Amino acid sequence: MTKTKAHQLKASAIDGVVQRYNTPFISNRNKLEGVPRLEDFDRSLRAEIYDPLWMICRQWQFGEFQGEDSGTAFQAQIFSEHRVPNQILLGPEHKPLAYNASIKPLEIAVERESVQINLYGSVEISRYLHRIMSKQIQDHNRIFLLSAYPIKIVTSLKDKNPDNYVVEEEDREASYFKVSVEKRMPDGAAILSDMKNGTFIGKMLAQAGFSPADKTKMEDVQKSLLAWYAKFYDQPAPNEKTWAPSNLDYNFSIELPAENGQKRALCADHYASGHLDWYDFDEINLGRTTDRPAADSVQQVVQSFIPAPLRFSGMPHPRYWQMEESRTDFGKIDAGPTGLLTVLLAEYGLTYSNDWFVLPYEMNINTLCETKGILIRDNFGMYTFIEPTVDDPETDWSQFATFHHTERENLDQKRSRYYLPPAVGKLYESDPLEKVNFMRDEMANMVWAIEHIVPSQNIGGWTQQRNLYRLAQDFTPVEHPTDPPKIRYVLGSTVPENWIPFIPVQIEKTAEIRLQRAKMPGAPAPRSRIVSEKSAPYLLEESEVPRAGVIVERTYQRTRWLNGKSYLWLGRRKMAGRGEGWSGLMFDQIIPIEGR
C-alpha cells in the first residue's frame, strides 16, 4: 500500500466519524432531571431551571401570549325585586294560614299532625303533673287521681273504646311498661282532656277535704300543664290538614302578593320527601283579584359584587406551568352516541371553564327574588347590561334557565323568579313510628299495604309478626270407609294479617280507575294511621303506586330554629319501594290429601 492511499483511507475514516457526531441520534429531550452532586438535597429539590427562554417559548406555543380584544369583568351589580309571602294555603281548598318564617320553619307548618297519646305519653303527663303540684295537694289527692282517672289497659283489639290502651303480647316493651305503671299512675291523657274541657278543677273541688282556697293553686297547675304540653309538641288546629291520603303526599301553596290584578301562588302539591327546596314549588295562577298590593310588598334591591372565576374539583388550569388536581380525569370520560350531556360537560371543563364567573347573591329566607338584570363593568371601563334569559322556557326549549319555577300557566311577560324557602337545615329524626310498604301484586291484580312497623304503647313502634289468618273455613270432606277421598276443595288461601288489600275500582260515570281500601274476611283492623284513614271509602290514586312500590313512614322530628327555640313534630315521608311482590293469594283450589 502506498503512502498516498493510506492517507486517503485515514481521511475518509475521520470524515465518517465527524459526520456521525454531527448528526446525533438523540434529537429531543422529554424529561429534565436534576443530578445531585452533594449530600444536601435542598437545592436539588428546588428543580431550578436556568433557561427562561425555554419557558417563554413553551408559553408562546401554548398560546398564552395571544391577546384578545375583550375585557375582564371586575365589577357587577344585580338589580332584583324581593317579595315576602306571609300566608300558606292548605290543601286543594286553599284554606289560608298565617305564617311567619322568623318563628318556625316551613316544614313544621306543613307536615305537623296531631299526636295520639299512648300509654307512655299518658304516664309522662301524670309525672309532670305530680312534679308541678305542691306537696300538700299532691299528697292529699294522689289517691283521688288514681281512683278518678284509672289507666284502662286491654289486650284485645276488639275493644273499640278509644279511652283504652291496647297492649298486645307481641309489643313486648309496652307489656313490660304496663306491669310497672298499671294501678300506680293516673291516666294523664284523661286529665289533660278534662283540663281542656274545663271540668278538672270542678272534680277536684267536689272531693271531700279539698279546700276552696286551693282553687287558685289548681288553676295555676292546670295552666302550667296545658302550656307545657302545647310547648312540647307542635300540633295543628283541627282544620289545618295538608296530607292528601289519595296521593300519599302533602298539598299546600304559598300565596304571593297580588300584582297587575292577578293573584298567584307557589304550589307544592306533590311534596313528600321530608325536605323542602325551591324545586318543590310551581307557579300557578289563582285568578284575578281586586286586592291592591301593599306599598311595602315589593322591595327594590341592588347588590354589588366582584366576580370570581368559577372553580370546580379537577378543573384544568388556564396556565401551562400550574400543577393540577387529578380528581377529574377528562381522558376517561366515556360518552355514547346519545351522551350529549357528558360531551357538553367535557367541552365546558376543557374549553370554556375559565369564561364563567360566580356572583354570591345573598337573600333572606322566605323571599321570592325576581332578577331584573345584571350590570357588568370590565377593566376597560365598558358597561354591559345582561337581561334575564328566561323567556317562557315552557314553550321554547332552546332558552337556557336555571333556578326557575315551572309555570303551569304561561305568563304574558318575562319572569326570572327564585324562591328561597325557610327549610330546616339539620334535624334529629326518631326511628319510624309507622312504616307501610305499598306493593303491587300483578298476580292478584291489586295493591297491598304491608304494615311493617305500627305504633307501640311505649316509645316508638314495634315490628309486627306476620301471623297468618284464615280467609275462610275449609270444607271438611266426608269420610267414606270404602272409598276415601284423595283431594279436597279450599275456598281460598291465607295471607299475613298485616297485609291490607287495595282493590281496583271504577269511579261512577267515568272510566277512571282507583284503588279502594278493602278488608279480608276475618282480618283485624289496620293498626297504622297511614292506612286507617277515616274517609269512607278510602280511595288511592293508581298512579301513586308505581311498579317499584312506595314506602311511607311516620317519624318524630326535632330541630332548633333561628330564634333558638326547639320544635318537635310528627310528620310523614314517602320513599321508593322495593319492587313488586306476590302474596300467594289464590281461590278455588283442589289440593291432594297427603298419604292417600
KOLLUM-413023 format. One record per residue (C-alpha): residue in one letter; x, y, z. Coordinates in steps of 0.2 Angstrom, whole numbers, padded with zeros to 4 digits, always signed. Layout:
AXYZ...
***
This chain:
M+0000+0000+0000T+0007+0017-0005K+0008+0032+0007T-0005+0041-0003K-0018+0028-0002A-0015+0026+0017H-0018+0045+0019Q-0034+0044+0009L-0041+0030+0020K-0037+0039+0036A-0046+0055+0029S-0061+0045+0024A-0062+0037+0042I-0061+0054+0050D-0074+0061+0039G-0086+0047+0044V-0083+0050+0062V-0086+0068+0061Q-0102+0066+0050R-0108+0053+0063Y-0106+0065+0078N-0113+0080+0068T-0130+0071+0066P-0133+0063+0084F-0147+0050+0086I-0154+0059+0101S-0165+0073+0093N-0175+0079+0108R-0177+0078+0127N-0193+0074+0135K-0188+0074+0154L-0177+0086+0164E-0169+0079+0180G-0158+0087+0192V-0142+0076+0196P-0137+0079+0214R-0118+0080+0217L-0119+0084+0236E-0127+0076+0251D-0138+0091+0254F-0154+0089+0243D-0161+0106+0247R-0155+0114+0231S-0159+0099+0221L-0177+0098+0227R-0180+0116+0220A-0179+0110+0202E-0171+0126+0196I-0171+0130+0178Y-0158+0142+0171D-0166+0144+0154P-0180+0157+0154L-0180+0157+0135W-0186+0139+0135M-0201+0144+0147I-0206+0159+0136C-0205+0148+0121R-0217+0135+0129Q-0229+0149+0134W-0229+0155+0116Q-0233+0138+0110F-0247+0136+0121G-0255+0152+0116E-0253+0162+0132F-0246+0177+0123Q-0261+0178+0111G-0271+0193+0115E-0290+0196+0113D-0299+0212+0111S-0310+0210+0126G-0311+0215+0144T-0312+0205+0160A-0327+0208+0172F-0321+0216+0188Q-0337+0223+0195A-0356+0218+0194Q-0372+0225+0200I-0388+0214+0201F-0405+0223+0201S-0419+0212+0208E-0436+0213+0217H-0440+0204+0233R-0457+0199+0239V-0460+0191+0256P-0475+0179+0257N-0484+0178+0273Q-0498+0166+0270I-0500+0147+0267L-0514+0139+0258L-0518+0122+0264G-0525+0108+0254P-0534+0109+0237E-0547+0120+0246H-0534+0134+0249K-0538+0137+0267P-0527+0152+0272L-0515+0150+0287A-0504+0165+0293Y-0486+0161+0293N-0470+0170+0299A-0453+0162+0294S-0445+0170+0309I-0455+0159+0321K-0454+0142+0314P-0448+0133+0298L-0460+0129+0284E-0459+0110+0286I-0467+0111+0303A-0482+0122+0297V-0484+0109+0283E-0480+0092+0290R-0486+0093+0308E-0501+0082+0313S-0510+0078+0329V-0501+0067+0342Q-0511+0052+0348I-0506+0050+0366N-0501+0032+0370L-0498+0024+0387Y-0481+0031+0389G-0487+0048+0384S-0501+0047+0397V-0489+0042+0411E-0477+0056+0406I-0491+0069+0408S-0495+0061+0425R-0477+0063+0431Y-0476+0081+0425L-0492+0084+0434H-0486+0077+0451R-0470+0087+0449I-0478+0104+0447M-0491+0101+0460S-0487+0107+0478K-0483+0094+0491Q-0499+0096+0501I-0510+0095+0486Q-0500+0080+0479D-0501+0070+0494H-0519+0073+0498N-0525+0070+0480R-0514+0056+0474I-0527+0043+0479F-0541+0053+0472L-0532+0055+0455L-0529+0036+0454S-0547+0032+0458A-0555+0046+0447Y-0543+0043+0432P-0538+0025+0431I-0527+0019+0417K-0538+0006+0407I-0527-0006+0398V-0534-0020+0387T-0525-0034+0377S-0539-0036+0363L-0541-0026+0348K-0560-0030+0348D-0562-0017+0362K-0567-0001+0352N-0567+0011+0366P-0554+0024+0362D-0551+0028+0380N-0542+0011+0382Y-0524+0007+0379V-0522-0009+0369V-0506-0018+0374E-0503-0033+0363E-0492-0048+0368E-0481-0045+0353D-0477-0027+0359R-0465-0033+0372E-0458-0016+0378A-0476-0010+0381S-0480-0026+0390Y-0466-0023+0402F-0470-0005+0404K-0488-0009+0408V-0483-0020+0423S-0474-0006+0430V-0487+0008+0429E-0504-0001+0430K-0513+0004+0446R-0499+0015+0451M-0501+0030+0440P-0517+0040+0434D-0522+0042+0416G-0513+0058+0411A-0522+0059+0394A-0539+0059+0403I-0533+0073+0415L-0527+0083+0400S-0544+0081+0391D-0553+0087+0407M-0542+0102+0408K-0545+0107+0390N-0564+0104+0393G-0564+0114+0410T-0570+0100+0421F-0554+0095+0430I-0555+0109+0444G-0573+0105+0447K-0569+0087+0450M-0555+0092+0462L-0567+0104+0472A-0580+0091+0473Q-0570+0078+0483A-0570+0078+0502G-0557+0088+0511F-0552+0099+0497S-0551+0117+0502P-0559+0131+0491A-0543+0141+0495D-0533+0129+0484K-0543+0133+0469T-0531+0147+0464K-0516+0134+0466M-0525+0121+0455E-0529+0134+0441D-0510+0138+0441V-0506+0119+0440Q-0519+0117+0426K-0512+0132+0416S-0494+0126+0418L-0498+0108+0412L-0508+0115+0397A-0493+0127+0392W-0480+0113+0394Y-0490+0101+0383A-0493+0114+0370K-0474+0118+0370F-0468+0100+0370Y-0477+0095+0354D-0481+0107+0339Q-0498+0102+0333P-0510+0109+0320A-0528+0115+0323P-0542+0103+0318N-0544+0111+0301E-0526+0113+0297K-0523+0097+0286T-0511+0096+0272W-0508+0077+0270A-0518+0070+0255P-0521+0051+0258S-0527+0049+0240N-0510+0055+0234L-0499+0050+0248D-0491+0067+0249Y-0493+0085+0256N-0504+0098+0246F-0501+0116+0250S-0497+0133+0242I-0489+0149+0246E-0499+0164+0242L-0489+0178+0233P-0493+0197+0234A-0506+0202+0221E-0499+0211+0206N-0507+0218+0190G-0524+0212+0196Q-0518+0194+0196K-0517+0183+0211R-0503+0170+0210A-0496+0156+0222L-0481+0144+0223C-0489+0127+0223A-0481+0111+0231D-0495+0098+0229H-0483+0083+0227Y-0471+0086+0242A-0467+0071+0252S-0448+0070+0253G-0446+0077+0270H-0435+0092+0265L-0442+0107+0256D-0432+0116+0242W-0435+0128+0228Y-0439+0114+0215D-0454+0108+0225F-0464+0123+0220D-0473+0128+0204E-0480+0144+0200I-0499+0144+0197N-0512+0157+0193L-0526+0159+0206G-0537+0171+0196R-0540+0189+0195T-0542+0199+0211T-0547+0217+0216D-0535+0217+0230R-0521+0230+0229P-0504+0226+0234A-0497+0234+0249A-0485+0248+0247D-0471+0238+0255S-0474+0221+0247V-0461+0224+0234Q-0443+0229+0239Q-0431+0235+0226V-0413+0228+0229V-0396+0232+0221Q-0381+0222+0226S-0363+0225+0220F-0350+0211+0218I-0333+0207+0212P-0335+0192+0200A-0325+0177+0205P-0320+0164+0192L-0329+0148+0193R-0320+0133+0200F-0324+0115+0202S-0314+0100+0208G-0301+0094+0195M-0304+0109+0184P-0290+0112+0171H-0279+0127+0175P-0278+0141+0162R-0259+0142+0164Y-0247+0130+0157W-0235+0129+0172Q-0248+0126+0186M-0250+0109+0195E-0267+0102+0193E-0278+0091+0203S-0281+0073+0197R-0299+0071+0204T-0307+0073+0187D-0299+0063+0173F-0306+0070+0157G-0297+0057+0147K-0308+0043+0154I-0325+0051+0150D-0334+0038+0140A-0349+0046+0131G-0361+0036+0120P-0370+0042+0104T-0384+0049+0115G-0372+0055+0129L-0374+0074+0124L-0374+0080+0142T-0357+0071+0145V-0350+0079+0130L-0356+0096+0135L-0348+0094+0152A-0331+0089+0145E-0332+0103+0132Y-0336+0116+0146G-0322+0109+0158L-0309+0109+0144T-0313+0124+0134Y-0324+0136+0142S-0321+0133+0161N-0312+0150+0163D-0326+0160+0155W-0338+0158+0169F-0340+0169+0184V-0349+0167+0201L-0359+0181+0210P-0363+0176+0228Y-0380+0183+0229E-0387+0185+0247M-0405+0183+0251N-0416+0181+0266I-0426+0165+0269N-0445+0166+0264T-0441+0178+0250L-0446+0177+0231C-0432+0185+0221E-0436+0191+0203T-0420+0196+0194K-0421+0211+0183G-0404+0211+0176I-0385+0212+0179L-0374+0227+0175I-0356+0222+0171R-0341+0233+0171D-0325+0227+0163N-0307+0233+0165F-0308+0245+0150G-0322+0254+0158M-0336+0247+0147Y-0353+0243+0154T-0364+0229+0148F-0382+0226+0154I-0387+0207+0154E-0406+0204+0154P-0414+0188+0161T-0413+0174+0148V-0429+0167+0154D-0442+0170+0140D-0456+0157+0143P-0445+0141+0143E-0460+0130+0143T-0464+0135+0125D-0446+0137+0119W-0434+0123+0123S-0419+0132+0116Q-0419+0145+0131F-0407+0142+0145A-0413+0144+0163T-0409+0138+0180F-0417+0140+0197H-0433+0144+0188H-0450+0138+0194T-0461+0129+0182E-0476+0139+0176R-0492+0129+0175E-0500+0144+0166N-0490+0153+0153L-0486+0171+0159D-0488+0186+0147Q-0471+0193+0152K-0453+0188+0156R-0450+0180+0173S-0434+0175+0182R-0440+0171+0199Y-0432+0160+0213Y-0440+0156+0230L-0429+0153+0245P-0439+0143+0257P-0437+0143+0276A-0432+0125+0276V-0424+0115+0290G-0405+0113+0289K-0402+0099+0301L-0414+0089+0312Y-0415+0074+0324E-0426+0061+0317S-0433+0046+0328D-0435+0028+0322P-0450+0025+0312L-0466+0026+0322E-0475+0018+0307K-0469+0010+0291V-0480+0004+0277N-0475-0003+0261F-0487-0001+0246M-0483-0015+0235R-0491-0021+0218D-0496-0039+0216E-0499-0041+0197M-0504-0060+0200A-0518-0055+0211N-0522-0038+0202M-0521-0027+0217V-0510-0017+0229W-0505-0022+0246A-0502-0010+0261I-0490-0020+0271E-0488-0014+0289H-0470-0017+0294I-0470-0006+0309V-0485+0000+0319P-0486+0012+0334S-0482+0005+0351Q-0490+0010+0368N-0472+0013+0373I-0459+0024+0365G-0458+0022+0346G-0466+0007+0336W-0464-0011+0335T-0462-0023+0321Q-0477-0034+0318Q-0476-0053+0316R-0483-0060+0300N-0496-0071+0308L-0507-0080+0295Y-0526-0079+0297R-0539-0090+0289L-0548-0082+0274A-0562-0095+0275Q-0565-0111+0284D-0560-0126+0274F-0574-0138+0270T-0570-0155+0279P-0573-0169+0267V-0585-0183+0272E-0576-0199+0277H-0581-0214+0267P-0574-0230+0274T-0575-0239+0257D-0569-0225+0246P-0559-0212+0255P-0557-0195+0245K-0540-0191+0238I-0542-0172+0236R-0550-0158+0245Y-0558-0141+0240V-0551-0125+0248L-0560-0109+0245G-0546-0098+0247S-0528-0097+0254T-0521-0086+0268V-0511-0070+0269P-0502-0062+0283E-0513-0052+0294N-0503-0036+0292W-0507-0036+0273I-0521-0024+0269P-0528-0025+0251F-0532-0011+0239I-0543-0017+0225P-0545-0008+0208V-0562+0000+0206Q-0570+0011+0193I-0577+0028+0198E-0595+0030+0193K-0599+0039+0177T-0580+0039+0172A-0568+0027+0166E-0555+0032+0179I-0548+0018+0190R-0543+0020+0208L-0538+0009+0222Q-0550+0006+0236R-0545+0000+0253A-0554-0017+0257K-0553-0030+0271M-0550-0048+0270P-0563-0059+0279G-0559-0061+0297A-0544-0050+0296P-0540-0037+0310A-0542-0019+0308P-0526-0009+0302R-0516-0003+0316S-0506+0011+0307R-0514+0028+0305I-0507+0029+0287V-0518+0015+0281S-0533+0018+0294E-0539+0034+0286K-0556+0038+0292S-0563+0043+0275A-0575+0030+0268P-0571+0024+0255Y-0553+0027+0256L-0548+0029+0238L-0530+0029+0232E-0524+0036+0215E-0517+0021+0205S-0503+0032+0198E-0496+0035+0216V-0491+0016+0217P-0478+0013+0203R-0471-0004+0199A-0457-0001+0212G-0469+0002+0225V-0470+0016+0239I-0464+0016+0257V-0472+0029+0269E-0465+0032+0286R-0471+0042+0301T-0457+0049+0312Y-0454+0062+0326Q-0443+0076+0321R-0434+0089+0331T-0425+0104+0326R-0419+0121+0333W-0424+0137+0323L-0416+0154+0320N-0424+0161+0336G-0416+0147+0347K-0432+0139+0350S-0433+0120+0348Y-0448+0111+0339L-0454+0093+0340W-0467+0087+0327L-0474+0072+0319G-0473+0070+0301R-0473+0058+0286R-0461+0054+0272K-0463+0045+0256M-0449+0034+0248A-0447+0022+0234G-0452+0004+0237R-0443-0012+0235G-0452-0018+0219E-0466-0030+0215G-0471-0045+0225W-0483-0059+0227S-0495-0063+0241G-0499-0080+0236L-0517-0077+0237M-0527-0090+0227F-0545-0095+0227D-0555-0111+0222Q-0541-0124+0224I-0541-0143+0223I-0527-0149+0235P-0522-0168+0236I-0523-0176+0253E-0506-0182+0258G-0505-0201+0261R-0520-0205+0251
***
